[in-house]
Amino acid sequence: MSNKEKLLKDVKSSSRTKRKLQLIVCLLALFIPIIVAVICASIMLKRQTESNSLSFFPTNAITSVCDLISEDPDSCFDSIATLHSAQIPSRHEINPSQIFILSLYASRIELENVVTSIEKSISEVAMIKLESVGVLRNCRGMIEFSLKKLNESEMSLGIDPAEKTLAINKVVWDLQLWIGEAMGKVQGCYDLLEKIPSKTVRAEIRRKSYEALQKMKNSRGILQNMDEILDLFYPRIGTALVSFAWEYDYGRTVWLFCLEYLLLIFLFCLLLRIY
């Protein structure tokens, strides 16, 4: 090969190298800002949506949930908000799982009040007929069974359940089963109390049993309306991109961007081969 041919070959090679470098610079200048801008926009929109979430406004959150699930929203709010404000240390955030746990605590407190009233009535045998003692003991057994089911529900979630624990269908189904069984026993006790001749004893225990039923209805209502409650706490954003990020977990969106970036690299390499 002559020197002239070598020179021409070197010139061509140098020219191709320059074109490749120019292509690299253009692609980087084009795609990197686009990718960075999209990721930043997604992060900003996600943070903005999170800042407006009910999670940061416990009072509004409890009010919204009670309005959705209860026939007596004021009573529902009082029972849950009182327990929330009594927590030590105090919490400035709340999530649907925590609201559900507080509703279980409220139900358990009412059931314990029923047991206390029954035991008090049994101890005062002189004031009630003997046959009433058997009814009260049966009723106590039913209430204790209900307490056991509520304890199982609480233990399955833990003291401080994760933010979206109740988004898992299997967990919700199990909790609905346990609470349904507990409510059935309390209702059975409520009906059985009709056999007690003493109006005073019957009225007091039935009143407390009814209050316990209402609290458990709140817990069941939270489970039955969990999809709507999750929408209250984690609203969907209008754009398809951020909606995907919110609906299917933000981490997956990051992976999506990574895959897009790898695709761009592949196209970039393909262009280099062509040039």
TADA-V72771 format. One record per residue. SS is DSSP state (alpha for helix, beta for strand, coil for the rest). PSI is psi in radians with two decimals (NA if undefined). OMEGA is omega in whole degrees, -180 to 180 (NA if undefined). Layout:
# TADA-V72771
SS;PSI;OMEGA / SS;PSI;OMEGA
This chain:
# TADA-V72771
coil;2.26;-178 / coil;2.87;179 / alpha;-0.59;180 / alpha;-0.74;179 / alpha;-0.70;178 / alpha;-0.69;-180 / alpha;-0.76;178 / alpha;-0.69;179 / alpha;-0.72;179 / alpha;-0.67;179 / alpha;-0.76;179 / alpha;-0.76;180 / alpha;-0.75;179 / alpha;-0.70;180 / alpha;-0.72;179 / alpha;-0.70;179 / alpha;-0.73;179 / alpha;-0.73;180 / alpha;-0.68;178 / alpha;-0.75;179 / alpha;-0.72;178 / alpha;-0.70;179 / alpha;-0.72;179 / alpha;-0.82;-179 / alpha;-0.77;-179 / alpha;-0.76;-180 / alpha;-0.76;179 / alpha;-0.74;-179 / alpha;-0.50;-178 / alpha;-0.88;-168 / alpha;-0.65;-178 / alpha;-0.83;177 / alpha;-0.61;180 / alpha;-0.83;-179 / alpha;-0.80;179 / alpha;-0.74;-179 / alpha;-0.75;-180 / alpha;-0.76;179 / alpha;-0.79;-180 / alpha;-0.73;179 / alpha;-0.71;179 / alpha;-0.76;179 / alpha;-0.75;-179 / alpha;-0.74;180 / alpha;-0.67;179 / alpha;-0.78;180 / alpha;-0.66;180 / alpha;-0.73;179 / alpha;-0.73;179 / alpha;-0.67;-179 / alpha;-0.43;179 / coil;0.02;-178 / coil;2.62;177 / alpha;-0.31;-179 / alpha;-0.52;-177 / alpha;0.01;-179 / coil;1.36;-174 / alpha;-0.74;-179 / alpha;-0.82;178 / alpha;-0.64;-179 / alpha;-0.85;-179 / alpha;-0.71;178 / alpha;-0.80;-179 / alpha;-0.73;180 / alpha;-0.79;-179 / alpha;-0.67;177 / alpha;-0.56;-177 / alpha;-0.65;-167 / alpha;-0.21;-170 / coil;2.53;173 / coil;-0.32;178 / coil;1.35;-174 / alpha;-0.61;-178 / alpha;-0.78;179 / alpha;-0.72;178 / alpha;-0.82;-179 / alpha;-0.81;-178 / alpha;-0.77;-176 / alpha;-0.67;-177 / alpha;-0.77;-177 / alpha;-0.63;179 / alpha;-0.76;179 / alpha;-0.63;180 / alpha;-0.77;-178 / alpha;-0.37;-179 / coil;-0.08;-178 / coil;2.48;177 / coil;2.12;-3 / coil;2.78;-179 / coil;2.59;-178 / coil;2.44;178 / coil;0.02;176 / coil;2.78;179 / coil;2.65;177 / coil;2.94;-176 / alpha;-0.66;180 / alpha;-0.69;179 / alpha;-0.67;177 / alpha;-0.71;179 / alpha;-0.77;178 / alpha;-0.76;180 / alpha;-0.62;178 / alpha;-0.59;175 / alpha;-0.72;177 / alpha;-0.76;179 / alpha;-0.70;178 / alpha;-0.74;-179 / alpha;-0.70;179 / alpha;-0.75;179 / alpha;-0.70;178 / alpha;-0.68;177 / alpha;-0.58;176 / alpha;-0.64;177 / alpha;-0.81;179 / alpha;-0.74;179 / alpha;-0.75;180 / alpha;-0.68;179 / alpha;-0.81;-179 / alpha;-0.65;177 / alpha;-0.73;180 / alpha;-0.68;179 / alpha;-0.66;-179 / alpha;-0.34;179 / coil;1.06;-175 / alpha;-0.57;-177 / alpha;-0.36;-175 / alpha;-0.15;179 / coil;2.81;179 / coil;2.66;-175 / alpha;-0.66;-178 / alpha;-0.38;179 / alpha;-0.45;-179 / alpha;-0.73;178 / alpha;-0.71;178 / alpha;-0.77;-179 / alpha;-0.64;178 / alpha;-0.72;176 / alpha;-0.72;-180 / alpha;-0.71;178 / alpha;-0.71;178 / alpha;-0.68;178 / alpha;-0.75;-179 / alpha;-0.68;178 / alpha;-0.62;175 / alpha;-0.75;179 / alpha;-0.72;177 / alpha;-0.69;179 / alpha;-0.72;180 / alpha;-0.67;177 / alpha;-0.67;177 / alpha;-0.69;177 / alpha;-0.70;179 / alpha;-0.79;-180 / alpha;-0.74;-179 / alpha;-0.59;-179 / alpha;-0.46;-179 / alpha;-0.52;-175 / coil;3.01;-177 / coil;-0.70;-177 / coil;1.43;-175 / coil;2.67;180 / coil;2.81;-171 / coil;-0.75;-176 / coil;0.60;178 / alpha;-0.72;-176 / alpha;0.11;172 / alpha;-0.10;-180 / coil;2.09;-174 / alpha;-0.72;-177 / alpha;-0.71;179 / alpha;-0.80;-179 / alpha;-0.73;-180 / alpha;-0.78;179 / alpha;-0.78;-179 / alpha;-0.71;178 / alpha;-0.66;179 / alpha;-0.85;-178 / alpha;-0.76;-179 / alpha;-0.64;177 / alpha;-0.74;178 / alpha;-0.72;179 / alpha;-0.77;-180 / alpha;-0.62;179 / alpha;-0.71;179 / alpha;-0.69;179 / alpha;-0.71;177 / alpha;-0.67;177 / alpha;-0.73;177 / alpha;-0.77;-180 / alpha;-0.78;180 / alpha;-0.67;-177 / alpha;-0.53;-179 / alpha;-0.27;178 / alpha;-0.39;-179 / alpha;-0.14;-179 / coil;2.12;-177 / coil;-0.63;-176 / coil;1.98;-178 / alpha;-0.63;-177 / alpha;-0.88;180 / alpha;-0.80;-178 / alpha;-0.78;-177 / alpha;-0.73;-177 / alpha;-0.83;-177 / alpha;-0.66;179 / alpha;-0.65;178 / alpha;-0.79;-180 / alpha;-0.61;176 / alpha;-0.69;178 / alpha;-0.74;178 / alpha;-0.69;177 / alpha;-0.71;178 / alpha;-0.72;-180 / alpha;-0.69;179 / alpha;-0.70;179 / alpha;-0.52;174 / alpha;-0.63;176 / alpha;-0.78;180 / alpha;-0.78;180 / alpha;-0.66;179 / alpha;-0.65;177 / alpha;-0.77;-180 / alpha;-0.73;-177 / alpha;-0.42;-178 / coil;0.47;-174 / alpha;-0.65;-180 / alpha;-0.78;180 / alpha;-0.65;180 / alpha;-0.72;178 / alpha;-0.62;177 / alpha;-0.58;178 / alpha;-0.69;-177 / alpha;-0.59;-175 / coil;1.29;-176 / coil;2.56;178 / coil;2.53;179 / coil;2.57;-171 / coil;-0.73;-174 / coil;2.60;-177 / alpha;-0.68;-177 / alpha;-0.92;-176 / alpha;-0.55;176 / alpha;-0.73;176 / alpha;-0.76;-180 / alpha;-0.72;-176 / alpha;-0.70;-173 / alpha;-0.64;-172 / coil;0.35;176 / coil;2.28;-174 / alpha;-0.59;-179 / alpha;-0.61;180 / alpha;-0.57;179 / alpha;-0.69;177 / alpha;-0.75;178 / alpha;-0.64;178 / alpha;-0.78;178 / alpha;-0.66;178 / alpha;-0.73;179 / alpha;-0.68;177 / alpha;-0.69;180 / alpha;-0.73;177 / alpha;-0.64;177 / alpha;-0.70;178 / alpha;-0.70;177 / alpha;-0.72;179 / alpha;-0.80;179 / alpha;-0.67;178 / alpha;-0.82;179 / alpha;-0.65;179 / alpha;-0.73;178 / alpha;-0.67;178 / alpha;-0.68;180 / alpha;-0.65;-180 / alpha;-0.72;180 / coil;NA;NA
